Structures are given as structure tokens and as C-alpha cells.
Amino acid sequence: MKNHFPILVAEDNPVSRKLLEKTLTKAGYEVSTARDGQEALGLFDERFFPIVLTDWMMPEMSGPELCRAIRGKSGNGYVFMILLTAKDSKEDIVEGLEAGADDYLTKPFNRAELMARLKTATRILELERSLKKANEEIKALSITDPLTGCYNRGYLNEKLPQEIKRVRRYGRALSVILCDIDHFKKVNDTYGHQAGDTVLKAFADCLLDSVREGIDWVDRYGGEEFLVVLPETPFEGANLVAERLRTAVAGEEIETSEGVLQITASFGVSEIDADTPDSLISPEALVKAADDNLYQAKEEGRNTVRGRPL
């Protein structure tokens, strides 16, 4: 079975290069080879390699120069680099490490020593991968509402201003829909907060399932209110989306601990575009307009959509 960390080998000597490739492939690694540092850097630019094994003395670009070049790239993660060298003085070793190498191996290499070095590389890369995953999970938790899986107000405060800047920069429309579950307090008072939480989750799922993945996003604005953000969507399109959401919510049968419940929701739509006056181009103005339209929808009987562009 192949090791999940591919290796890039840079070695100008064809016999040594072939021997390294054969040894590593037999050990289960996926191996790509280059005849010098310059070719290795080109391969690295085409594909990310977590482990780089490079000879020190090569034409075009030496091993230390390759290490410096790779360290200078942002990359997709940490790269563990091992220098193969006939140099064994302390000064040479320090020079290689200062160039960005993590470890070194003297030539001719010993197979057992090479495998031990690669085990160390694998441990470090797995730790780095675990840390990266943990950081991503922490970040996701920090911007996500735990009950519904929608984004939270912190994410809204960071992301909505960025979306508005895009309106000015590219001259494209941005619409938002503020929606609110009708008579939600009655659901909690009649069936309890557990059933209320189930209703909130089902409502959020309905919103998430009805918008464009990777483009639109849904934020739990507060309580039973949710904000649907629709980048590059003019008012007419947003109004159609809101009507589709209203119909989908009204037709949903929600299984709760207290039996099957049905709900409705009200929707307020607002939009800004390249022609919107500067005084109205702000997150506060955009959301307030949607909120005013939502209030109108509530006043006019609920389970309806009201809106206007700014």
C-alpha cells in the first residue's frame, strides 16, 4: 500500500536517482524524480510535495538553493526536506540546515537510516496535519451557530462588509433576505423548547438546502431570525428566492418530540447595486431595509414576502 505522503527526489546522478526511486517505491512511497534543483522546483510548482529529498551538489540549482526556494513559497502545508550530501563537516551541515533543510543524510546513503529519517518526517507531517485540522475546526466553531449550523453574528460582521466592497469594486448587485418564523413564541410555549429547537434546526436546513452552495450563505441573525445573503443577485432574483423559501417552509412537515409540526415564515428583501447612493452602501442600511420589509410582511398577515431595493 502506498504511503500517503508523496516524495520529490532531486538528484543529478542517474544511478543514485534510480536507486533512491527504487528504494522508496519498494517501501511504499509515491516518488517523483528530477535531474536537478531547477527541474525539482518546476515539479514542486505543479504539485505540492510534503517530503523533498535533495542532493547537495547539482547543476543549475544546488540542494541548499532548492531548500531556500521552497521555503520561500507559501505552499499548502509544511515541507520536510532532507539533504543528501558527501559533506560531513559541522559548518556544511549548519549551512544546509540554515538553508531550510530539516535533516541530512550522508552519501552513500544507508537504507535503514533513510527509512528512519522518513519515519521522523512522517510523524512531523502527521502532527502538522492534525494541528491544521484542529485549527480549522476551532475556526469553524468560532463562526458557526452550534444549533443550526448556520454562520453566526461574528461571521456576519466580518463577511458582509467584504460582500458590500465587492458591489462597489465590480458593480454587481447584492441582495439579502431577512426571514422570521411566524408565531415562534407560541411553538415554544405550547410544545416546549426542545420542540422549538427542532423547528429552528429544520427551518435553517430548509434555508441552507435552497440556496447556492459556495456562493450564498445563511446567518442566524438572532433567535428565530435568519439572514440569507445572495451575492451577485439583483432584487428580482432575490424576490424569487424568498418566495421559493416561503413556499418550501410552509410545505415542510417537521418531526418533533411532540409530534409533526408545520410552520410559516415571513420574508423581507433588500438590495444594493452599483447605482445605490453611497450614503446607503453599508451593512447597517442593507439589513435595516430588509428588517423594515420583514416588519411590513408581518403587519400584512405573515407568511408573505415584502421587499424593495435601496
JOZI-V400541 format. One line per field, one symbol per residue. ss: DSSP state (H for helix, E for strand, - for the rest). psi: psi as a letter, one per 30 degrees, with the letter a starting at -180 (. if undefined). burial: # if it has 9 or more other C-alpha atoms within 8 Angstrom, else .. A space follows every 10 residues. Layout:
# JOZI-V400541
ss->???
psi->???
burial->???
This chain:
# JOZI-V400541
ss->------EEEE ---HHHHHHH HHHHHH---- EEEE--HHHH HHHHHH---- EEEEE----- --HHHHHHHH H--------E EEEEE----H HHHHHHHH-- --EEEE---- HHHHHHHHHH HHHHHHHHHH HHHHHHHHHH HH-E------ E-HHHHHHHH HHHHHHHHHH ---EEEEEEE E--HHHHHHH H-HHHHHHHH HHHHHHHHH- ------EEEE EE--EEEEEE E---HHHHHH HHHHHHHHHH ---EEE--EE E---EEEEEE EE-----HHH --HHHHHHHH HHHHHHHHH- ----EEEEE-
psi->kkkfjlkkkj kfjeeeeeee eeeeeefgkk kklkfleeee eeeefekkjf kkjklejlle kleeeeeeee ffkeagakkj kkkkkfkgle eeeeeeefff kfllkkkklk eeeeeeeeee eeeeeeeeee eeeeeeeeee efgkkeeffl laeeeefeee eeeeeeeeef hllklljklk kkheeeeeee flfeeeeeee eeeeeeeefg ljkfdllkkj ekcgkkkkki khjleeeeee eeeeeeeeef fkjjjlfgak lkllllkkkl klaffkkefg ileeeeeeee eeeeeeeefg flhlkklkl.
burial->....###### ##....#..# #.###..### ########## #.##....## ######.#.. #########. ........## #####..... .##.###.## #.####..#. ..##..#... ##..#..##. .......... #.###..#.# ###.##...# #.##.###.. ########## ##.#..##.. ##..###### ########.. #....##### #..####### #.###..##. ###.##.### ...#.#.... .######### ####.#...# ###.###.## ########.. .#######.#
